[in-house]
Amino acid sequence: MLKLILPVVISLVLSLIYIIKFNKNHKSVTIISVGAVINMVCLLLGIVYFVLTSQDGLAVVGQMGIYALCFVVILLINVITVIALKKRKI
């Protein structure tokens, strides 16, 4: 179970670290775009690992759907974080 959740946690943590660290120096669209790329790369690596280690094809399809949903949720968290940090800055 940990191998399924670990890419989601890593993706969220890495994208939030990037957003918080580079919030002052870049535009909001750039920050959100790079956060989305970090998110996508981490989740795609999780999918590749799951495809290589799983014997059940239906489980792979289900996990892809779960990771797609996690991508959207993490992207929303990133957008909310950027907006909150930009408003706090003003």
N, CA, C and O of each residue as an XYZ file, in Angstrom:
360
protein
N       0.821     -1.196      0.000
C       0.000      0.000      0.000
C       0.864      1.258      0.000
O       0.492      2.273     -0.590
N       2.009      1.190      0.658
C       2.890      2.345      0.724
C       3.430      2.718     -0.647
O       3.599      3.900     -0.947
N       3.704      1.717     -1.486
C       4.243      2.014     -2.813
C       3.224      2.709     -3.703
O       3.602      3.306     -4.711
N       1.950      2.649     -3.360
C       0.922      3.336     -4.131
C       0.749      4.787     -3.684
O       0.435      5.655     -4.497
N       0.951      5.045     -2.410
C       0.736      6.381     -1.860
C       1.997      7.235     -1.922
O       1.912      8.461     -1.984
N       3.148      6.606     -1.907
C       4.418      7.325     -1.859
C       4.606      8.329     -3.006
O       5.033      9.450     -2.732
N       4.314      8.000     -4.268
C       4.473      9.011     -5.333
C       3.568     10.227     -5.146
O       3.951     11.339     -5.511
N       2.385     10.034     -4.587
C       1.469     11.143     -4.362
C       2.041     12.078     -3.299
O       2.020     13.298     -3.463
N       2.546     11.512     -2.224
C       3.111     12.317     -1.140
C       4.365     13.049     -1.622
O       4.541     14.234     -1.340
N       5.224     12.351     -2.340
C       6.442     12.972     -2.862
C       6.093     14.101     -3.827
O       6.714     15.163     -3.785
N       5.121     13.885     -4.682
C       4.700     14.900     -5.638
C       4.175     16.145     -4.932
O       4.532     17.266     -5.293
N       3.340     15.948     -3.938
C       2.783     17.076     -3.195
C       3.873     17.845     -2.470
O       3.912     19.073     -2.536
N       4.751     17.146     -1.787
C       5.802     17.800     -1.011
C       6.769     18.562     -1.927
O       7.100     19.714     -1.648
N       7.218     17.938     -3.002
C       8.164     18.604     -3.900
C       7.557     19.834     -4.574
O       8.216     20.867     -4.691
N       6.318     19.728     -5.012
C       5.703     20.879     -5.671
C       5.450     22.013     -4.682
O       5.604     23.180     -5.041
N       5.068     21.698     -3.449
C       4.870     22.751     -2.452
C       6.193     23.401     -2.053
O       6.252     24.613     -1.848
N       7.243     22.608     -1.944
C       8.559     23.179     -1.636
C       8.974     24.150     -2.742
O       9.453     25.249     -2.459
N       8.791     23.748     -3.987
C       9.139     24.634     -5.097
C       8.306     25.907     -5.056
O       8.843     27.003     -5.215
N       7.016     25.777     -4.847
C       6.124     26.939     -4.849
C       6.490     27.908     -3.731
O       6.541     29.117     -3.953
N       6.739     27.399     -2.560
C       7.060     28.281     -1.432
C       8.432     28.922     -1.614
O       8.617     30.096     -1.291
N       9.381     28.168     -2.124
C      10.752     28.677     -2.267
C      10.865     29.742     -3.360
O      11.557     30.742     -3.168
N      10.202     29.547     -4.494
C      10.362     30.448     -5.626
C       9.194     31.408     -5.807
O       9.046     31.991     -6.881
N       8.376     31.583     -4.805
C       7.200     32.434     -4.919
C       7.566     33.903     -5.114
O       6.864     34.613     -5.835
N       8.628     34.369     -4.501
C       8.973     35.790     -4.552
C       9.600     36.210     -5.877
O       9.489     37.371     -6.271
N      10.250     35.291     -6.561
C      11.047     35.658     -7.724
C      10.352     35.468     -9.066
O      10.848     35.977    -10.071
N       9.241     34.767     -9.129
C       8.638     34.413    -10.415
C       7.157     34.780    -10.445
O       6.538     35.050     -9.416
N       6.612     34.779    -11.659
C       5.185     35.043    -11.834
C       4.377     33.825    -11.399
O       4.897     32.711    -11.337
N       3.112     34.049    -11.101
C       2.237     32.975    -10.619
C       2.067     31.869    -11.650
O       2.078     30.690    -11.296
N       1.911     32.232    -12.919
C       1.701     31.225    -13.960
C       2.930     30.329    -14.097
O       2.798     29.119    -14.281
N       4.113     30.910    -14.010
C       5.342     30.130    -14.104
C       5.467     29.164    -12.936
O       5.837     28.003    -13.113
N       5.156     29.649    -11.752
C       5.255     28.811    -10.550
C       4.279     27.637    -10.638
O       4.643     26.499    -10.343
N       3.049     27.915    -11.040
C       2.045     26.864    -11.135
C       2.415     25.861    -12.235
O       2.223     24.657    -12.065
N       2.942     26.350    -13.354
C       3.327     25.459    -14.449
C       4.452     24.515    -14.049
O       4.393     23.319    -14.331
N       5.478     25.051    -13.391
C       6.588     24.199    -12.972
C       6.131     23.237    -11.872
O       6.571     22.088    -11.832
N       5.259     23.696    -10.989
C       4.693     22.802     -9.976
C       3.904     21.663    -10.603
O       3.954     20.529    -10.127
N       3.172     21.970    -11.677
C       2.415     20.928    -12.380
C       3.344     19.937    -13.071
O       3.059     18.740    -13.108
N       4.448     20.427    -13.617
C       5.413     19.533    -14.260
C       6.058     18.607    -13.225
O       6.211     17.410    -13.468
N       6.431     19.161    -12.079
C       6.988     18.342    -10.994
C       5.977     17.286    -10.576
O       6.322     16.118    -10.393
N       4.731     17.706    -10.427
C       3.645     16.811    -10.049
C       3.493     15.687    -11.080
O       3.386     14.516    -10.718
N       3.485     16.050    -12.354
C       3.285     15.068    -13.417
C       4.444     14.070    -13.482
O       4.221     12.871    -13.646
N       5.665     14.554    -13.356
C       6.825     13.669    -13.431
C       6.811     12.658    -12.285
O       7.049     11.470    -12.502
N       6.536     13.119    -11.077
C       6.507     12.204     -9.931
C       5.421     11.139    -10.088
O       5.653      9.960     -9.819
N       4.242     11.561    -10.523
C       3.153     10.596    -10.677
C       3.391      9.659    -11.860
O       3.014      8.489    -11.793
N       4.002     10.140    -12.932
C       4.325      9.253    -14.052
C       5.369      8.221    -13.659
O       5.295      7.070    -14.088
N       6.345      8.622    -12.845
C       7.319      7.651    -12.341
C       6.631      6.602    -11.461
O       6.999      5.427    -11.482
N       5.638      7.032    -10.696
C       4.866      6.082     -9.895
C       4.086      5.111    -10.762
O       4.000      3.925    -10.442
N       3.516      5.602    -11.860
C       2.783      4.731    -12.784
C       3.728      3.730    -13.438
O       3.411      2.545    -13.543
N       4.897      4.213    -13.879
C       5.865      3.319    -14.518
C       6.295      2.230    -13.541
O       6.370      1.058    -13.909
N       6.574      2.610    -12.306
C       6.967      1.611    -11.308
C       5.837      0.606    -11.076
O       6.079     -0.597    -10.972
N       4.606      1.105    -10.998
C       3.474      0.218    -10.750
C       3.233     -0.723    -11.928
O       2.881     -1.886    -11.730
N       3.423     -0.224    -13.156
C       3.263     -1.077    -14.337
C       4.310     -2.182    -14.339
O       4.011     -3.324    -14.688
N       5.534     -1.846    -13.953
C       6.610     -2.831    -13.967
C       6.480     -3.876    -12.862
O       6.961     -4.999    -13.018
N       5.836     -3.523    -11.748
C       5.766     -4.455    -10.617
C       4.419     -5.160    -10.474
O       4.320     -6.126     -9.717
N       3.399     -4.716    -11.165
C       2.074     -5.307    -11.016
C       1.850     -6.416    -12.040
O       2.311     -6.331    -13.179
N       1.131     -7.461    -11.613
C       0.780     -8.524    -12.543
C      -0.648     -8.399    -13.065
O      -1.033     -9.105    -13.997
N      -1.429     -7.511    -12.473
C      -2.833     -7.370    -12.832
C      -3.029     -6.105    -13.668
O      -2.742     -5.003    -13.201
N      -3.510     -6.256    -14.881
C      -3.710     -5.121    -15.771
C      -4.805     -4.185    -15.316
O      -4.705     -2.973    -15.505
N      -5.849     -4.729    -14.719
C      -6.942     -3.899    -14.233
C      -6.495     -3.017    -13.075
O      -6.968     -1.889    -12.937
N      -5.601     -3.513    -12.253
C      -5.069     -2.708    -11.143
C      -4.264     -1.528    -11.671
O      -4.283     -0.447    -11.084
N      -3.556     -1.734    -12.778
C      -2.777     -0.656    -13.378
C      -3.710      0.445    -13.888
O      -3.445      1.630    -13.686
N      -4.783      0.055    -14.537
C      -5.746      1.032    -15.045
C      -6.393      1.794    -13.886
O      -6.559      3.011    -13.959
N      -6.750      1.095    -12.842
C      -7.319      1.753    -11.668
C      -6.343      2.716    -11.015
O      -6.724      3.809    -10.595
N      -5.086      2.309    -10.931
C      -4.082      3.179    -10.334
C      -3.830      4.408    -11.192
O      -3.568      5.486    -10.660
N      -3.905      4.267    -12.497
C      -3.764      5.437    -13.373
C      -4.886      6.439    -13.128
O      -4.658      7.649    -13.118
N      -6.090      5.932    -12.932
C      -7.214      6.814    -12.616
C      -7.036      7.513    -11.282
O      -7.335      8.700    -11.150
N      -6.553      6.782    -10.300
C      -6.309      7.382     -8.985
C      -5.227      8.453     -9.083
O      -5.364      9.524     -8.492
N      -4.154      8.177     -9.823
C      -3.090      9.163     -9.978
C      -3.565     10.377    -10.765
O      -3.123     11.493    -10.490
N      -4.452     10.189    -11.734
C      -5.006     11.323    -12.475
C      -5.825     12.218    -11.546
O      -5.734     13.443    -11.616
N      -6.619     11.604    -10.684
C      -7.390     12.368     -9.708
C      -6.460     13.090     -8.728
O      -6.703     14.242     -8.367
N      -5.405     12.411     -8.305
C      -4.428     13.028     -7.402
C      -3.718     14.189     -8.078
O      -3.419     15.189     -7.426
N      -3.443     14.077     -9.372
C      -2.823     15.176    -10.115
C      -3.692     16.422    -10.055
O      -3.193     17.520     -9.808
N      -4.981     16.257    -10.277
C      -5.904     17.394    -10.257
C      -5.987     17.994     -8.857
O      -5.966     19.216     -8.707
N      -6.080     17.148     -7.834
C      -6.183     17.646     -6.454
C      -4.909     18.378     -6.047
O      -4.982     19.444     -5.435
N      -3.752     17.827     -6.373
C      -2.488     18.478     -6.028
C      -2.339     19.781     -6.806
O      -1.809     20.756     -6.273
N      -2.793     19.815     -8.049
C      -2.748     21.050     -8.825
C      -3.626     22.127     -8.179
O      -3.234     23.292     -8.114
N      -4.801     21.740     -7.709
C      -5.657     22.701     -7.005
C      -5.009     23.197     -5.714
O      -5.098     24.383     -5.396
N      -4.368     22.315     -4.979
C      -3.654     22.717     -3.764
C      -2.542     23.699     -4.117
O      -2.331     24.680     -3.405
N      -1.834     23.441     -5.210
C      -0.764     24.342     -5.637
C      -1.302     25.718     -6.016
O      -0.715     26.735     -5.647
N      -2.402     25.758     -6.742
C      -2.998     27.039     -7.149
C      -3.453     27.819     -5.922
O      -3.203     29.020     -5.828
N      -4.109     27.162     -4.995
C      -4.565     27.828     -3.773
C      -3.380     28.350     -2.968
O      -3.445     29.442     -2.404
N      -2.299     27.574     -2.913
C      -1.103     28.007     -2.191
C      -0.480     29.230     -2.837
O      -0.096     30.168     -2.139
N      -0.372     29.236     -4.160
C       0.198     30.395     -4.857
C      -0.649     31.632     -4.630
O      -0.113     32.707     -4.361
N      -1.953     31.499     -4.733
C      -2.846     32.642     -4.517
C      -2.721     33.159     -3.087
O      -2.655     34.369     -2.866
N      -2.687     32.257     -2.126
C      -2.564     32.675     -0.722
C      -1.231     33.365     -0.455
O      -1.180     34.360      0.268
N      -0.161     32.843     -1.031
C       1.148     33.461     -0.818
C       1.253     34.816     -1.508
O       1.872     35.736     -0.974
N       0.662     34.944     -2.674
C       0.693     36.250     -3.373
C      -0.150     37.286     -2.625
O       0.237     38.453     -2.552
N      -1.291     36.879     -2.071
C      -2.124     37.830     -1.310
C      -1.454     38.214     -0.001
O      -1.562     39.357      0.444
N      -0.775     37.280      0.605
C      -0.089     37.572      1.861
C       1.074     38.527      1.637
O       1.419     39.316      2.517
N       1.673     38.450      0.458
C       2.820     39.297      0.114
C       2.410     40.753      0.008
O       3.190     41.642      0.350
N       1.194     41.010     -0.463
C       0.734     42.400     -0.693
C       0.407     43.090      0.584
O       0.009     44.255      0.572
